Amino acid sequence: MKKIHNMNAVWIALVIITLDRATKYIIESLMEINQSIPLIDNFLHLTLIHNKGAGFGILQGQRLFFIIFSLIVLAVVIHKWKEIPQNINITFPLGMILGGLIGNLIGRIFLKYVIDFIDFRIWPIFNIADSAITIGVIWLVIYLWKK
């Protein structure tokens, strides 16, 4: 497997953070809370909500818990940085997870909520950071399972 330098995880994280924060800023600038705009009728909508919990709206009001948890995850990754294998199947999903974690952490710290807006109507409303975390975790689990 082609090796990739761990610094690329930082670049991937920065891209995710930038996309996440930019989309949240644009959506919140253009929409009112709980407003929904159909992009593909009855399938894909933009629906602005302020999520004070985790994915799927669970653990509402546990802001401090999520901030502390996120900071612990970041501290562990930084502490173990040099031990992380230089492998694209670890570095890329790790960058996605870190970018998503930081993207949502910014909202939790500065806004006291996470901005969610991607609404498929059959799934809880989510954002770019949530997508990056989910894809990164699934990628890592599949890679490590096969290994």
BELBEL-V501107 format. One record per backbone hydrogen bond with DSSP energy under -0.5 kcal/mol. CO is the residue of the C=O (numbers start at 1). NH is the residue of the N-H. E is the energy in kcal/mol with one decimal. If there is no record, write none. Layout:
CO:NH:E  CO:NH:E
This chain:
2:88:-1.2  5:8:-2.0  6:9:-1.5  6:10:-0.7  7:10:-0.7  7:11:-1.5  8:12:-2.6  9:13:-2.5  10:14:-2.5  11:15:-2.1  12:16:-2.4  13:17:-2.9  14:18:-2.4  15:19:-2.7  16:20:-2.9  17:21:-2.9  18:22:-2.4  19:23:-2.5  20:24:-2.3  21:25:-2.4  22:26:-2.5  23:27:-2.7  24:28:-2.5  25:29:-1.9  26:30:-1.7  27:31:-2.0  32:35:-2.2  35:48:-1.8  37:46:-2.9  40:43:-2.4  40:44:-2.2  44:39:-2.9  44:40:-2.5  45:47:-0.6  45:119:-2.4  46:37:-3.0  47:49:-0.5  48:34:-3.5  49:51:-0.7  49:116:-2.1  50:52:-0.6  51:114:-2.9  52:61:-1.6  52:62:-0.6  54:57:-1.8  55:58:-1.5  58:54:-3.3  59:62:-1.5  62:66:-2.1  63:67:-2.4  64:68:-2.7  65:69:-2.9  66:70:-2.4  67:71:-2.4  68:72:-2.3  69:73:-2.4  70:74:-2.5  71:75:-2.4  72:76:-2.6  73:77:-2.4  74:78:-2.5  75:79:-2.6  76:80:-2.3  78:81:-0.9  80:83:-1.8  80:84:-0.7  81:84:-1.2  85:87:-1.8  87:90:-2.4  87:91:-3.3  88:92:-1.7  90:94:-2.0  91:95:-2.3  92:96:-1.9  93:97:-2.6  94:98:-2.8  95:99:-2.5  96:100:-2.4  97:101:-2.8  98:102:-2.7  99:103:-2.5  100:104:-2.3  101:105:-2.1  102:106:-2.4  103:107:-1.1  104:108:-2.4  105:109:-2.6  106:110:-2.7  107:111:-2.2  107:112:-1.5  107:113:-1.2  114:51:-3.3  114:116:-0.6  116:49:-2.4  117:47:-2.3  117:119:-0.7  118:120:-0.5  118:126:-2.0  119:45:-3.2  120:122:-0.6  126:117:-2.5  126:118:-3.2  127:131:-2.0  128:132:-2.6  129:133:-2.5  130:134:-2.5  131:135:-2.9  132:136:-2.7  133:137:-2.7  134:138:-2.5  135:139:-2.7  136:140:-2.5  137:141:-2.7  138:142:-2.6  139:143:-2.7  140:144:-3.0  141:145:-2.4  142:146:-2.2  143:147:-1.4
